[in-house]
Every structure is written in C-alpha cells, then in structure tokens.
Amino acid sequence: MTIFHLRQAYHDSLSNMRGWLLDGSVSGRLTVLDRLSIIDAWQQEMVEYFTKNGYCFACNKRLDRCACPHDAPEAPTL
C-alpha cells in the first residue's frame, strides 16, 4: 500500500469520525471524556494501521527512513 492510499484511508476515516461525533442522534449522550477517549483510540488505530503498512503516522515516511522519536517498548517490571 502506498502512502497515498494510507492518507486517503485516513481522510476517509476522519470524515466518518467527524460525521459520527457531530451526529447528535448517534453520539448525543456521550460526555466530553467519552468523545476524547474515542478520538484517542481512533488515532491509536491509525498509528497501528500506518505502522502495519510500513509508514510512520507522524511524518508519513517509510519506517526505514523515519527519524521521528518513537517510544521503545518498555520491559516488564517485576
């Protein structure tokens, strides 16, 4: 998948999220915290989607060309 396909999928998904969150009949009972939690989860899914397809979500470069600081997975503590 190219970055252009990923960006199109991102924009389509963003448009769907906006429509859903602005539709009072669907999300009218959600609190601000609920909305923020949904947006945060959606953004994390986008990060994972980009990563799965070999691109950095932040800079849109291939992962092997990305210079963005990425958090290393933490070792479990005992």
MDAnalysis code that builds the backbone (N, CA, C; Angstrom):
import MDAnalysis as mda
import numpy as np

u = mda.Universe.empty(234, n_residues=78, atom_resindex=np.repeat(np.arange(78), 3), trajectory=True)
u.add_TopologyAttr("name", ["N", "CA", "C"] * 78)
u.add_TopologyAttr("resid", np.arange(1, 79))
u.add_TopologyAttr("resname", ["MET", "THR", "ILE", "PHE", "HIS", "LEU", "ARG", "GLN", "ALA", "TYR", "HIS", "ASP", "SER", "LEU", "SER", "ASN", "MET", "ARG", "GLY", "TRP", "LEU", "LEU", "ASP", "GLY", "SER", "VAL", "SER", "GLY", "ARG", "LEU", "THR", "VAL", "LEU", "ASP", "ARG", "LEU", "SER", "ILE", "ILE", "ASP", "ALA", "TRP", "GLN", "GLN", "GLU", "MET", "VAL", "GLU", "TYR", "PHE", "THR", "LYS", "ASN", "GLY", "TYR", "CYS", "PHE", "ALA", "CYS", "ASN", "LYS", "ARG", "LEU", "ASP", "ARG", "CYS", "ALA", "CYS", "PRO", "HIS", "ASP", "ALA", "PRO", "GLU", "ALA", "PRO", "THR", "LEU"])
u.atoms.positions = np.array([
    [0.843, -1.168, 0.000],
    [0.000, 0.000, 0.000],
    [0.893, 1.238, 0.000],
    [0.574, 2.209, -0.816],
    [1.384, 3.425, -0.880],
    [0.916, 4.421, 0.177],
    [1.745, 5.418, 0.425],
    [1.380, 6.458, 1.384],
    [0.129, 7.192, 0.915],
    [-0.070, 7.283, -0.391],
    [-1.252, 7.972, -0.912],
    [-2.524, 7.199, -0.563],
    [-2.454, 5.871, -0.620],
    [-3.597, 5.046, -0.223],
    [-3.847, 5.160, 1.282],
    [-2.779, 5.168, 2.068],
    [-2.919, 5.295, 3.513],
    [-3.518, 6.645, 3.891],
    [-3.042, 7.692, 3.244],
    [-3.567, 9.033, 3.538],
    [-5.028, 9.142, 3.134],
    [-5.410, 8.523, 2.035],
    [-6.807, 8.547, 1.617],
    [-7.671, 7.793, 2.631],
    [-7.187, 6.645, 3.098],
    [-7.916, 5.884, 4.108],
    [-8.040, 6.692, 5.399],
    [-6.979, 7.406, 5.765],
    [-7.003, 8.264, 6.951],
    [-8.062, 9.345, 6.809],
    [-8.062, 10.043, 5.686],
    [-9.022, 11.132, 5.487],
    [-10.457, 10.619, 5.414],
    [-10.659, 9.477, 4.801],
    [-11.994, 8.880, 4.769],
    [-12.456, 8.528, 6.185],
    [-11.562, 7.932, 6.957],
    [-11.891, 7.549, 8.322],
    [-12.139, 8.784, 9.182],
    [-11.330, 9.819, 9.008],
    [-11.504, 11.062, 9.755],
    [-12.860, 11.691, 9.438],
    [-13.227, 11.694, 8.180],
    [-14.520, 12.238, 7.777],
    [-15.666, 11.461, 8.422],
    [-15.532, 10.136, 8.457],
    [-16.543, 9.304, 9.111],
    [-16.625, 9.596, 10.611],
    [-15.470, 9.746, 11.251],
    [-15.443, 10.045, 12.687],
    [-16.105, 11.384, 12.970],
    [-15.776, 12.389, 12.175],
    [-16.380, 13.709, 12.375],
    [-17.890, 13.642, 12.217],
    [-18.334, 12.982, 11.176],
    [-19.767, 12.851, 10.943],
    [-20.462, 12.148, 12.086],
    [-19.848, 11.087, 12.579],
    [-20.432, 10.325, 13.672],
    [-20.455, 11.136, 14.958],
    [-19.337, 11.806, 15.272],
    [-19.271, 12.575, 16.513],
    [-20.164, 13.809, 16.484],
    [-20.410, 14.357, 15.313],
    [-21.269, 15.540, 15.205],
    [-22.749, 15.185, 15.084],
    [-23.064, 13.928, 14.864],
    [-24.453, 13.476, 14.752],
    [-25.006, 13.257, 16.160],
    [-25.829, 14.192, 16.604],
    [-26.362, 14.132, 17.957],
    [-27.191, 12.902, 18.227],
    [-27.836, 12.360, 17.202],
    [-28.663, 11.172, 17.423],
    [-27.809, 9.937, 17.694],
    [-26.569, 9.966, 17.262],
    [-25.667, 8.825, 17.469],
    [-24.818, 9.030, 18.720],
    [-24.244, 10.206, 18.854],
    [-23.301, 10.430, 19.949],
    [-23.768, 11.497, 20.935],
    [-25.038, 11.824, 20.906],
    [-25.564, 12.887, 21.751],
    [-25.435, 12.635, 23.240],
    [-25.410, 11.399, 23.665],
    [-25.320, 11.091, 25.093],
    [-23.883, 10.923, 25.576],
    [-22.925, 11.121, 24.700],
    [-21.525, 10.955, 25.099],
    [-21.032, 12.192, 25.837],
    [-20.251, 11.961, 26.852],
    [-19.616, 13.074, 27.556],
    [-18.378, 13.508, 26.763],
    [-17.821, 14.628, 27.162],
    [-16.588, 15.097, 26.520],
    [-15.488, 14.058, 26.709],
    [-15.425, 13.473, 27.896],
    [-14.407, 12.444, 28.156],
    [-14.615, 11.232, 27.255],
    [-15.876, 10.831, 27.046],
    [-16.164, 9.722, 26.135],
    [-15.668, 10.045, 24.733],
    [-15.966, 11.246, 24.267],
    [-15.548, 11.653, 22.919],
    [-14.035, 11.660, 22.785],
    [-13.359, 12.204, 23.797],
    [-11.895, 12.234, 23.765],
    [-11.311, 10.827, 23.781],
    [-11.921, 9.943, 24.537],
    [-11.450, 8.547, 24.586],
    [-11.611, 7.872, 23.230],
    [-12.731, 8.131, 22.567],
    [-12.974, 7.561, 21.243],
    [-11.967, 8.097, 20.241],
    [-11.725, 9.391, 20.276],
    [-10.761, 10.005, 19.355],
    [-9.365, 9.457, 19.603],
    [-8.994, 9.314, 20.870],
    [-7.674, 8.774, 21.216],
    [-7.522, 7.347, 20.709],
    [-8.548, 6.528, 20.900],
    [-8.498, 5.140, 20.424],
    [-8.425, 5.097, 18.904],
    [-9.185, 5.963, 18.239],
    [-9.164, 6.007, 16.771],
    [-7.764, 6.388, 16.276],
    [-7.174, 7.402, 16.917],
    [-5.840, 7.825, 16.486],
    [-4.824, 6.704, 16.693],
    [-4.921, 5.963, 17.795],
    [-4.010, 4.843, 18.030],
    [-4.185, 3.776, 16.963],
    [-5.424, 3.531, 16.554],
    [-5.670, 2.573, 15.477],
    [-5.028, 3.046, 14.173],
    [-5.067, 4.341, 13.913],
    [-4.436, 4.884, 12.705],
    [-2.922, 4.718, 12.768],
    [-2.336, 4.962, 13.940],
    [-0.888, 4.765, 14.113],
    [-0.533, 3.319, 13.804],
    [-1.304, 2.390, 14.352],
    [-1.042, 0.962, 14.120],
    [-1.260, 0.581, 12.659],
    [-2.257, 1.154, 12.022],
    [-2.546, 0.886, 10.610],
    [-1.389, 1.358, 9.730],
    [-0.893, 2.563, 9.991],
    [0.246, 3.071, 9.230],
    [1.463, 2.184, 9.459],
    [1.726, 1.850, 10.726],
    [2.885, 1.023, 11.055],
    [2.796, -0.341, 10.385],
    [1.613, -0.944, 10.444],
    [1.412, -2.256, 9.820],
    [1.712, -2.205, 8.321],
    [1.473, -1.060, 7.715],
    [1.712, -0.904, 6.286],
    [3.068, -0.272, 5.970],
    [3.934, -0.152, 7.015],
    [5.314, 0.259, 6.796],
    [5.584, 1.746, 6.778],
    [4.666, 2.555, 7.314],
    [4.848, 4.009, 7.311],
    [4.695, 4.585, 8.707],
    [5.367, 5.705, 8.935],
    [5.242, 6.444, 10.183],
    [4.005, 7.343, 10.085],
    [3.161, 7.292, 11.087],
    [1.956, 8.113, 11.104],
    [2.301, 9.596, 11.227],
    [3.345, 9.921, 11.991],
    [3.700, 11.314, 12.255],
    [4.268, 12.028, 11.039],
    [5.186, 11.390, 10.320],
    [5.867, 12.073, 9.220],
    [5.525, 11.513, 7.837],
    [4.796, 10.402, 7.803],
    [4.378, 9.755, 6.555],
    [5.521, 9.168, 5.734],
    [6.679, 9.013, 6.344],
    [7.805, 8.379, 5.644],
    [7.790, 6.890, 5.916],
    [8.436, 6.126, 5.022],
    [8.614, 4.692, 5.275],
    [9.350, 4.561, 6.609],
    [9.043, 3.522, 7.338],
    [9.632, 3.362, 8.663],
    [11.156, 3.316, 8.626],
    [11.720, 2.731, 7.576],
    [13.178, 2.659, 7.487],
    [13.814, 4.014, 7.181],
    [13.027, 5.016, 6.797],
    [13.536, 6.362, 6.510],
    [13.115, 7.377, 7.555],
    [12.291, 6.957, 8.505],
    [11.734, 7.843, 9.521],
    [12.784, 8.175, 10.579],
    [12.830, 9.453, 10.964],
    [13.747, 9.878, 12.020],
    [12.988, 10.378, 13.244],
    [11.692, 10.134, 13.284],
    [10.868, 10.567, 14.418],
    [11.248, 9.785, 15.668],
    [11.188, 10.444, 16.817],
    [11.438, 9.700, 18.055],
    [10.257, 8.783, 18.340],
    [10.519, 7.511, 18.460],
    [9.481, 6.530, 18.774],
    [9.788, 5.932, 20.124],
    [8.749, 5.763, 20.899],
    [8.927, 5.146, 22.214],
    [9.272, 3.686, 22.041],
    [10.327, 3.283, 22.688],
    [10.683, 1.860, 22.680],
    [9.761, 1.143, 23.646],
    [9.384, -0.060, 23.306],
    [8.537, -0.814, 24.244],
    [9.248, -0.992, 25.568],
    [8.508, -0.775, 26.638],
    [9.096, -0.899, 27.962],
    [9.208, -2.367, 28.364],
    [10.287, -2.669, 29.050],
    [10.457, -4.025, 29.578],
    [9.530, -4.183, 30.779],
    [8.920, -5.330, 30.907],
    [8.038, -5.522, 32.067],
    [8.835, -5.454, 33.369],
    [8.213, -4.834, 34.357],
    [8.875, -4.758, 35.662],
    [8.322, -5.839, 36.561],
    [9.183, -6.372, 37.398],
    [8.772, -7.436, 38.317],
    [8.735, -6.928, 39.732],
])
